[in-house]
């Protein structure tokens, strides 16, 4: 009987960010949204009144409504089809509703909006 001298495999390193410059911050109205087309589909970029930028797949998890056409208030958006409220930071519907849309990491550098499209 022999023992293996192999050590366990090291955990995989997280994938490197795939940052993509998508638009100037000025093209997203305060308390508004803008749509960008990507290889991952249409994404909605949201800018809150306090200048925080979020990115979500432009589809409500309830029935696929275009979130980019919803009303931004605070750090949530209300879907224009059925009034469901979605948390911009998580993509989750607010209780009592359940469901979540995909969110993407965003950063703003030099007045430009960059998305991590992983």
C-alpha positions as CSV (number, residue, x, y, z in Angstrom):
1,X,0.0,0.0,0.0
2,X,1.4,3.3,-1.0
3,X,0.5,6.8,-0.1
4,X,0.2,9.6,-2.6
5,X,2.6,12.4,-2.3
6,X,0.4,14.7,-4.3
7,X,-1.0,17.6,-2.5
8,X,-4.6,18.6,-2.9
9,X,-5.3,21.0,-5.8
10,X,-5.1,24.6,-5.0
11,X,-8.5,26.4,-5.2
12,X,-9.0,28.1,-8.5
13,X,-8.3,31.8,-8.5
14,X,-11.3,34.1,-9.2
15,X,-11.5,35.1,-12.8
16,X,-9.9,38.4,-13.6
17,X,-12.4,41.3,-14.0
18,X,-13.5,42.0,-17.5
19,X,-14.0,45.7,-17.2
20,X,-15.5,47.4,-20.2
21,X,-15.8,51.2,-20.7
22,X,-19.5,51.7,-21.7
23,X,-20.3,55.4,-21.5
24,X,-19.7,58.7,-19.9
25,X,-21.4,59.1,-16.5
26,X,-23.1,62.3,-17.9
27,X,-25.1,60.1,-20.3
28,X,-27.0,58.5,-17.4
29,X,-29.5,61.1,-16.0
30,X,-29.5,61.5,-12.2
31,X,-32.4,59.4,-10.8
32,X,-32.6,57.8,-14.2
33,X,-31.3,55.0,-16.5
34,X,-29.7,54.2,-19.7
35,X,-29.6,50.9,-21.7
36,X,-26.3,49.4,-23.1
37,X,-26.1,46.4,-25.4
38,X,-23.5,43.9,-24.5
39,X,-22.6,40.3,-25.3
40,X,-24.5,39.4,-22.0
41,X,-27.7,41.1,-23.3
42,X,-29.3,44.5,-22.7
43,X,-28.2,46.0,-19.4
44,X,-29.8,48.9,-17.6
45,X,-27.4,51.4,-16.0
46,X,-29.0,53.3,-13.1
47,X,-27.7,56.5,-11.6
48,X,-29.2,57.4,-8.2
49,X,-29.8,61.0,-7.1
50,X,-26.7,60.7,-4.9
51,X,-24.6,59.6,-8.0
52,X,-24.3,55.9,-7.2
53,X,-24.3,53.8,-10.4
54,X,-25.7,50.3,-10.6
55,X,-26.1,47.8,-13.5
56,X,-28.7,45.1,-13.8
57,X,-30.0,42.9,-16.6
58,X,-32.8,45.0,-18.2
59,X,-35.5,42.5,-17.3
60,X,-37.7,42.4,-14.2
61,X,-37.5,39.0,-12.5
62,X,-41.3,39.0,-12.2
63,X,-42.4,39.1,-15.9
64,X,-39.4,40.5,-17.8
65,X,-40.4,44.1,-17.9
66,X,-37.8,46.7,-19.0
67,X,-36.4,48.0,-15.8
68,X,-34.6,50.8,-17.6
69,X,-38.1,52.3,-18.2
70,X,-38.9,52.2,-14.5
71,X,-38.8,54.9,-11.9
72,X,-35.6,55.2,-9.8
73,X,-36.2,56.3,-6.2
74,X,-33.5,56.0,-3.6
75,X,-31.6,52.9,-4.4
76,X,-34.5,51.0,-6.0
77,X,-36.3,50.9,-9.3
78,X,-40.0,50.3,-9.8
79,X,-40.8,48.0,-12.8
80,X,-43.0,49.9,-15.2
81,X,-45.2,46.8,-15.9
82,X,-46.5,45.7,-12.6
83,X,-45.0,48.0,-10.0
84,X,-42.5,45.5,-8.5
85,X,-39.7,47.2,-6.6
86,X,-36.1,46.0,-7.2
87,X,-33.1,46.7,-5.0
88,X,-30.5,48.2,-7.3
89,X,-27.6,46.9,-5.2
90,X,-28.7,43.3,-5.2
91,X,-31.2,42.9,-8.1
92,X,-33.7,41.3,-5.7
93,X,-37.4,42.1,-5.6
94,X,-38.5,43.7,-2.4
95,X,-40.7,41.6,-0.1
96,X,-43.2,40.2,-0.2
97,X,-42.2,39.5,-3.8
98,X,-39.4,37.1,-4.5
99,X,-37.0,36.8,-7.4
100,X,-33.7,38.4,-8.5
101,X,-32.3,39.8,-11.7
102,X,-28.6,39.5,-12.5
103,X,-26.5,42.4,-11.4
104,X,-23.1,43.5,-12.7
105,X,-20.2,45.2,-10.9
106,X,-19.8,48.9,-11.9
107,X,-17.2,51.5,-11.2
108,X,-16.8,55.1,-12.3
109,X,-13.3,56.4,-13.2
110,X,-12.5,59.8,-14.7
111,X,-16.2,60.4,-15.4
112,X,-16.5,57.1,-17.4
113,X,-18.7,54.1,-16.4
114,X,-17.0,50.7,-16.5
115,X,-18.8,47.3,-16.2
116,X,-17.4,44.0,-15.2
117,X,-19.2,41.7,-17.7
118,X,-18.2,38.4,-16.1
